[in-house]
Amino acid sequence: MVFKMYLRKLGITNFRKIENVEFVFVPGLNVIVGPNNIGKTALVDALRCLLAGNEEPYPRINANDIHCDPNGKPETEKIEFFFVFSNLSEDDEADFLPALIKNGDGGFDAHIYVSYTLVDQATGRMRPSRYCGVNHDISLTSDILENLRGVYLKPLRDASKGLKPGYQSQLARLLRLIGAGDPKGKEEVESRKTAR
């Protein structure tokens, strides 16, 4: 099986329950499992801070999301996320050129950063900043953002209702977004649907 570009690493600093952690992913399916109130939703929302933007907007991050010390006081006014994408094709490398950093395998990885800085203490408003590569002054290009498309499916509290057929169902949204980015994938889904 040939894997395409994938998220290999995600670093999270000062976000909700997470003070500082680094997740390492593998190509293919990754499953996050753990007890309630451990930070699984924080991980998903960290991913959405970069990968949202199609049908779902970026999550709203505010001062309440800053990690606090045991006394409930924030130790900083900044939240940071660090993403490393690996297994880039030549086309990916062209699209991610400003984000490329040489890896240990002789190829390149794309390094992308998202940070939120507190700008208004009274309202808790935070300003997002998305940048890439070695120099943190390099903003993400439209080519990079176009290639970073994610699909967020809200938790299924009622699976029969959430997967019910219809244009607004989670499954329909997923299929639309898959088809929007990959015409071959859309054709494959359509051919399977008509074959039944």
Helices and strands as residue ranges (DSSP letters): E 6-15, E 18-24, H 40-51, G 63-65, E 78-86, H 90-95, G 97-99, E 100-102, E 108-120, E 125-132, H 142-147, H 159-162, H 170-181, H 183-195
